[in-house]
Amino acid sequence: MQSETSSKSAISFEDFKEQVLSDYKLAVTSRECSLLGRREVLTGKAKFGIFGDGKEVPQLAWAKVFQNGDFRSGYYRDQTFMMAIGALNIQQFFAGLYATTDIEQEPSSAGRQMGGHFATHSLNEDGTWKNLMQQKNSSADISPTAGQMPRLLGLAQASKIYRNVEGIDAEKFSNNGNEIAWGTIGNASTSEGLFWETINAAGVLQVPMVMNVWDDEYGISVHARHQTTKENISEVLKGFQRDAGENNGYEIFTVNGWDYPALIDTYEQASKLAREEHIPVLIHVQQLTQPQGHSTSGSHERYKSEERLQWEREYDCNVKMREWMIETNIATDEELQEIEKEIKKLVRDGKKAAWEAHGKPVKQEAQNLLPLLDEVAAASSKKDFILQLKKEVAENREPLKRDLLATARKALRYLIGEDSAAKNELISWIESYRKAIQPQYSSHLYSGSEFNALKIDPVAPTYEDKNEDVDARLILRDNFDKIFEKYPETLIFGEDTGEIGDVNQGLEGLQEKYGELRIADTGIREATILGQGIGMAMRGLRPIAEIQYLDYLLYSLQIMSDDLATLQYRTKGKQKAPLIIRTRGHRLEGIWHSGSPMGGILNLIRGIHVLVPRNMTKAAGFYNTLLESDEPALVIESLNGYRLKEKMPNNLGEFKTALGVVETLKVGADITLVSYGSTLRLVEQAARELLEVGIDAEVIDVQSLLPFDLNHDIVESVAKTNRLLVIDEDVPGGASAFIIQKVMEEQDAWKYLDSKPQTLTAKDHRPAYGTDGDYFSKPSVEDIFEKVYEIMNEAEPDKFPQLR
């Protein structure tokens, strides 16, 4: 189904005619998929449909200049393009619509995303990289509008890095940076802040990014006059147009989406400019239509006038291409009618094959369940009830997996108090079926490869007597120096990261040593800093994206949550972005420089490791571990720890901190105190003061929140002390609630407790400015002391009389 039309070259009219006909067949095929797909949703076979009808012809022109090694970062209207590059066929299109969980049948997401969300496979079965230069690439789509934009920036920047940084093994990823990152977006979604942030950043960075704007004048039901100043995004962006030899910027093209020859010429120009000169390009494709409206959730007749609907019928890109073909004697009306008739049948056959393949495994399993229900019924006093369940399965012509499992579990209810071989067999069927099916919906949240971070063995830092105590920032700086020396594909970027070596001097002098591309300053734009990292990581680089303060992570949290955290999951392990996010946070001064929004972070970024080192040696060890893994992670350095003294290790760049492993900092017998990050220093101080009144507390550093205490060491401590207090500077119900749930439910620590488990957290409000603000907003040494004493008073009032 791949498009065969070449770019400009000396070919005969017959060859040209053949190529144009091939394009038209693709356009008609895609349109028929959209039309039939909508009917499949309306009949209930699919849950939801959002299609690319009305955008077929410009996507054909785009596909002609899209080369091996290039990347797409698009949205859910690009089915024609995916067909044109050979990455999607009819049966796969419908398998996506039906949410088929077989990755071979539905290669974009194995049914984990709505239809219209596309991806190619970047990884082999073992998680290693394919040769991305031998294929045309599409990064996995997400639904949030404009969410694809930050990633697009990084995909483009990777070409700049590969072209300009020496020493990187680029064989599988780049040919001297000649690859283009191509973006697509609907005109209405250009209203999103992520679009503007990315457009500005790409203009500053001057990267080979081509941005396609598909303009059909509407955003769902809302007209462009409510979306865009002047109702025209290319008009608004004229200030970004580059000046001849004076100022860098964009090249901007406008073209009508129904004009096949003009589209081909436009895309050839855009490709040449971006590929050779490494400049960003905007292509505003105007006068497009949306023949079926926004999606299957509504009808566009409700909000478009009859005049507009008539115009759309006349200027439909497929209709206009058809007219042009007849006018230029490429084909007759009769020939095209015959082609269209054949394609209708082809699409119907592909849809039928997809539906049969989708339902076949479930129907086969239903046939296995039916005789088992017969056996169970025959051995049960509730025979009639079980046979009724069997009847419902037998009469269900299109059973779902959930139907089978729900039926088996309901049958088991009727067997309460009974004992038979058939019952045991039913229990076995339920367990084995769940074990087989559940991973189809749950697997690959984290890496399944040998490079999973949890498989990397820790290496302790080593010291000699002569090793001196230094400012902790120097351990980070010198460790980063070893990292950039060892890994030429590693780079770091962020606000104040480059010239001054970050706000806490953890990168001091490294830009001068390794250059401005590897140790780089960025603008104040956290979302696209994250996007740079995601895109470059998807192309084989090892970026470290620095967000200056933990509080400002909120600017990029949507990208972390919707894109990075879900990438392995939504591609079922076929794409990865091993991005390291570096930030600093916790206790300092003021509402926006001392926040600890850990509860929100933990809830929103499952799929990314969350690491909370208490000092810079631990942080450096995490960076060393992560650079040997293929997973994304967030490392939160303690903001008030850079000038504290730590001993300089001998084995910089080599020692590794294990993920998911806690550390006991003080052994005790009376109560287990659990915390992390900067607060640990207060906990340790309180533990020393508690000894003065006869309370011997055990202090445990969590170190890693995602994953959390994989060895269940905390429960071992609670089994000894019989009491638990979690101290956290997040708000009540935040990370402390997460920790309590893990320890109580997963580790079953409740059965060892002699006192109720408790938390000591920050107040509900944000911390006020100044040292007093910190003291009255977050747990203090006195708060910890008194809370522990209160717990011990309740347990042993004679030994520990009330403080007040």
Summary of the structure (lengths in Angstrom):
residues: 804
radius of gyration: 30.2
end to end distance: 80.8
largest distance: 102.9
contacts: 2920
relative contact order: 0.08
helix: 46%
strand: 12%
